[in-house]
Structure formats: structure tokens, C-alpha cells
Amino acid sequence: MAPTKVLVTGVTGYIGGSILSHLLSNAQFSQDLEISVLTRDDDRAKAFSSDNLKVFTIRDLDDFEAIKAASSQNDVVIHTASGYHTRSAAALIEGLGVRQKQNPNAKVYYIHTSGTSNLGDRPVTKIYSESRIFSDKDQDIFAYLKMREHLEPYAQRTTDIVVVETGKRENVPTTIIMSPTIYGTGSGKYNRLSIQYPIQMKTAAQKGRAEYVGDGEGVWDFVHVLDLAELYGLVLADWVQQKRTVPVGEQGIIFSATGEAAWKEVAEGISKAGVEIGRLQNVETRSVGLKEAAQQWTRGDEQLCELGWASNSRTRAEVAKELEWKPSRTKEDWERSFVQDFQELLAKGSSA
């Protein structure tokens, strides 16, 4: 049987790099898959070529024709480059649609990377309140996303809806892995740091103490990046081996949470880590307003800041259990990760 052709995007990034590393280091995948990458046409593309990977290059995520052409030469796409760039996601699915039309025997599949800020409430502005704990076995997640999108458009949520609807139109099965805060040091070739916590760490190093928005009582889930990479591998294997455990289409939205913490607890973890490595003088934390936080962390985007650094967003990864996903990192690992991530941030030569 010919190997399944798998295209991975975002391979110079945190999530995509870690997924690629996981797939390449797994003997099962090396036998069953022909892995290629999609990246910008620069020196990093040449580095992937030197690793004996097939490389498709694009100008940027607006290079839709090149993106579609690359996708059309593969059976499966794992998209991690951006959950907020709607048109590039649609182009990847359209490319798989072309492959399906040209080769009716092809088993095309699209795996999309998203985040649970899509489900977050707005506890600071009081625009929307939500106490629900979502399970990916719930039948109404897609309907819920459309309801929230109708109330208030949000780019990442917009993209998820377009992913599902484009997949239905193109006859391409889609699964969205909607993750919470991803923490820990990645295993990719380039970027090894996440976004949310390191942004807070950088500000803490600059201002001398860690901060949180409002009362800091919003609760979010988290998952270690290497545990998450294993889940992507299981979802891919489930498709390649034709087990079809993972849902697709409107039901194909799955979660990856392994633990949870309040935002004030996050700030406290950053403070303790900063003191331990000698970058902060004490473990004091400070509450800041949404406007100030947005100026620091999201270039003034208060919607993104509230959803991504202050909201309540809680999920249960039931589908992953059916795949026998066994994440190995505990909350103690989460607590220890603040030191590792803070050190990694400083080692990058950040202006922090």
C-alpha cells in the first residue's frame, strides 16, 4: 500500500514544529507516511530540505494559489500555521477537494488547529457570561460556536466555522483540535515557546512583577505541548488506519485539556519562577485593567486580551480518551514549567 502523503504547516512554529518532530521520531509514522512541509521560501525551507523532507514553499499565508496547489498533492493536511487566518485554511481544504476530484480513491482529511478562547466568556466587560464546562462529546459545539459568532465575531472562531463549512462543500472530512493554553518547551527546530504565558513573563521581567487582568478568577485549561503532539499523532493514526474513532464535520471538534488553573494562579507561578531564576525580586503580583493588559499583550486588542488572558474556558477531552491518549504531564509538571519557560524566554535574547 502506498504511504499516506501528509502535509504539515506551521513547522517553524511551536505547535507545528513539535508535531513534525513527533511524527518523524515515531517509527510507525515513518513507515506509513510520506511527510512534507509547507513553509515560507527562506533559509528555513532549505533546512527542512536538508532533512530529506519534501518542502512546499509559499510567499506568505495570503499566497492562496500556492497553498491550494501544495495541499492538492497530499492526502492529509495538519494545519498549525494560524488559527486566525481564515482564507488560508479554506485554501488548504479546497486543495484537498481538488485531490479528491482528481483521485476518487484518495482518502483526504484535514486536521485544523484552534483554541478554546473561542468558548471563553467576557467576565471583565460583562459582554457575555458562561459557566459551562464543554465536552467534545456534546452534540451542539458547532451550533454553540455559530451562536457566539452571531453575537460577536472573533477571527479564530470565524475560521473554525469556515473550516467545517468548506469541508462539507468540498467533501473533505475535517477535525478541529481546539486546545487550551499550551505550555512547556517544544521539540521543534525553531520556535520552542508558547504564546500566552511567555507574553506575561516578558512583561513581568520588564516591570518587576507578574500581572493578571481584573480579579484573575477566570479559569482555563492547559496541556503540555508534547502531550498535545502525541494527540495529533493519534488522530492522524486513527484516520490512516481507518478506525474512524475521531468525529469529523460539525461533530469533529475535539479538546485536549489535561488540567486547569485560574489566571491569578498563573501570575503567581510566573512570579515564583522569576524569583527562583533571579529575574524578579519578590513574588508579588498585580491586577491590571483590561485596557492596560491589552496594550501590553495584544497590541491594544481588548477582545483578544479578555478572551485569551481573563476569561473562563473549561473543556473535557472525552474523544482523546477513546483514542487511549495518555498524557504524562501532571499539574506538578505545569507548576515546574514556569521556570523552564522563563529561562527559555531569556535565553532567546528577548528584550525582556
NORWOZI-V852159 format. One record per pair of residues at least 6 apart in sequence whose C-alpha atoms are under 8 Angstrom apart, sorted by the first residue. I is the first residue (numbers start at 1). J is the second residue. Records with the same first field share a line. If there is no record, write none. Layout:
I=J  J
//
This chain:
3=31  32  33  34
4=32  33  34  74  75  76  240
5=33  34  35  36  73  74  75  76
6=33  34  35  36  74  75  76  77  78
7=35  36  37  38  71  74  75  76  77  78
8=16  20  35  36  37  38  77  78  79  80
9=16  37  38  39  77  78  79  80  81
10=16  17  38  39  79  80  81  82
11=17  18  20  37  38  39  80  81  188
12=39  44  188  189  190  191
13=81  188  190  191  192
14=186  187  188  190  191  192  193  194
15=80  186  188  225  229
16=79  80  81  188
17=186  187  188  189  190  191
18=186  187  188  225  226  229
19=188  229  230  232  233
20=188
21=187  188
22=229  230  233
23=29  30  233
24=30
35=53  54
36=53  54  55  56
37=48  53  54  55  56
38=55  56  57  58  70
39=45  55  56  57  58
40=57  58  59  60
41=57  58  59
45=55  57
48=54  55
49=55
56=70
57=66
58=66  67
61=67  85  88
62=87  88
63=88
64=87  88  91
65=91
67=88  91  92  95
68=91  92  93  94  95  96
69=95
70=95
71=77  92  93  95  96
72=92  94  95  96  97  98  99
73=95  96  99
74=96  99  108
75=96  99  106  107  108  109
76=96  107  108  109  110  111
77=92  109  110  111
78=110  111  112  113
79=89  110  111  112  113
80=112  113
82=113
83=112  113  114  115  156  159  160
84=155  156  157  158  159
85=155  156  159
86=155  156  158  159  162
87=159
89=159  163
90=162  163  166
93=110  163  166  167  170  172
94=166  167  170
96=108  109  110  172
97=108  170  171  172
99=106  108
100=106  107  108  172
108=172  173
109=172  173  174  239
110=172  173  174  175
111=174  175  176  177
112=163  174  175  176  177
113=176  177  178  179
114=156  160  176  177  178  179
115=156  177  178  179  180  181
116=178  179  180  313  314
117=180  307  308  311  313
118=145  154  156  157  307
119=145  313
120=130  307  308  311  312  313
121=127  128  129  130  307  311  312  313
122=128  129  306  307  310  311  312
123=129  218  306  310  311  312
124=214  290  306  310
130=312
131=312
132=314
133=313  314  315  316
134=141  314  315  316
135=255  315  316  317  318
136=253  254  255  315  316  317  318  319
137=318  319
139=251
141=251  253
142=161  250  251  253
145=157  161
146=161
149=157  158
160=176
163=174
164=174  249  250
167=173  174  249
168=249
173=248  249
174=248  249  252
175=246  247  248  249  252  253  254
176=252  253  254
177=253  254  255  256
178=253  254  255  256
179=222  223  255  256  257
180=220  221  222  223  255  256  257  313
181=196  220  221  222  223
182=194  222  223  224  225
183=193  194  197  222  223  224  225  334  337
184=193  194  224  225  226  334  337  340  341
185=192  193  194  225  340  341  344
186=192  193  225  226
187=226
193=341  344  345
196=308  309
197=266
198=341  342  345
199=297
200=210  211  267  270  297
201=210  270  342
202=345  350  351  352
203=210  296  352
204=210  211  270  271  280
205=274  279  280  352
206=352
208=279  280  281
209=271  280  282  283  284  285  286
210=267  268  270  271  284  285  286
211=267  285  286  287  288
212=263  264  267  285  286  287  288  293  309  310
213=263  287  288  289  290  293  306  309  310
214=287  288  289  290  310
215=264  287
216=262  263  264  265  287  310
217=262  263  264  310
218=262  263  310  311  312  313
219=260  261  262  263  311  312  313  314
220=260  261  262  263  311  312  313  314
221=257  258  259  260  261  313  314  315
222=257  258  259  260  261
223=256  257  258  259
224=329  334
227=326  327  328  329
228=256  327
230=325
231=256  320  325
234=323  325
235=246  323
238=244  245  246  323
239=246
245=322  323
246=252  319  323
247=253
254=317  319  320
255=315  316  317  318  319  320
256=316  317  320
257=315  316  317
258=317  327  330
259=330  331
260=314
263=309  310
267=285
268=283  284  285
269=335  338
270=338  339  342
271=280  282  283  284  285
272=282  283
273=338  339  342
274=280  281  283  339  342
275=281  282  283
276=339
277=339  343
290=302  305  306
291=300  302
293=305
294=300  301  302  304  305
295=301
297=305
298=304  305
346=352
//
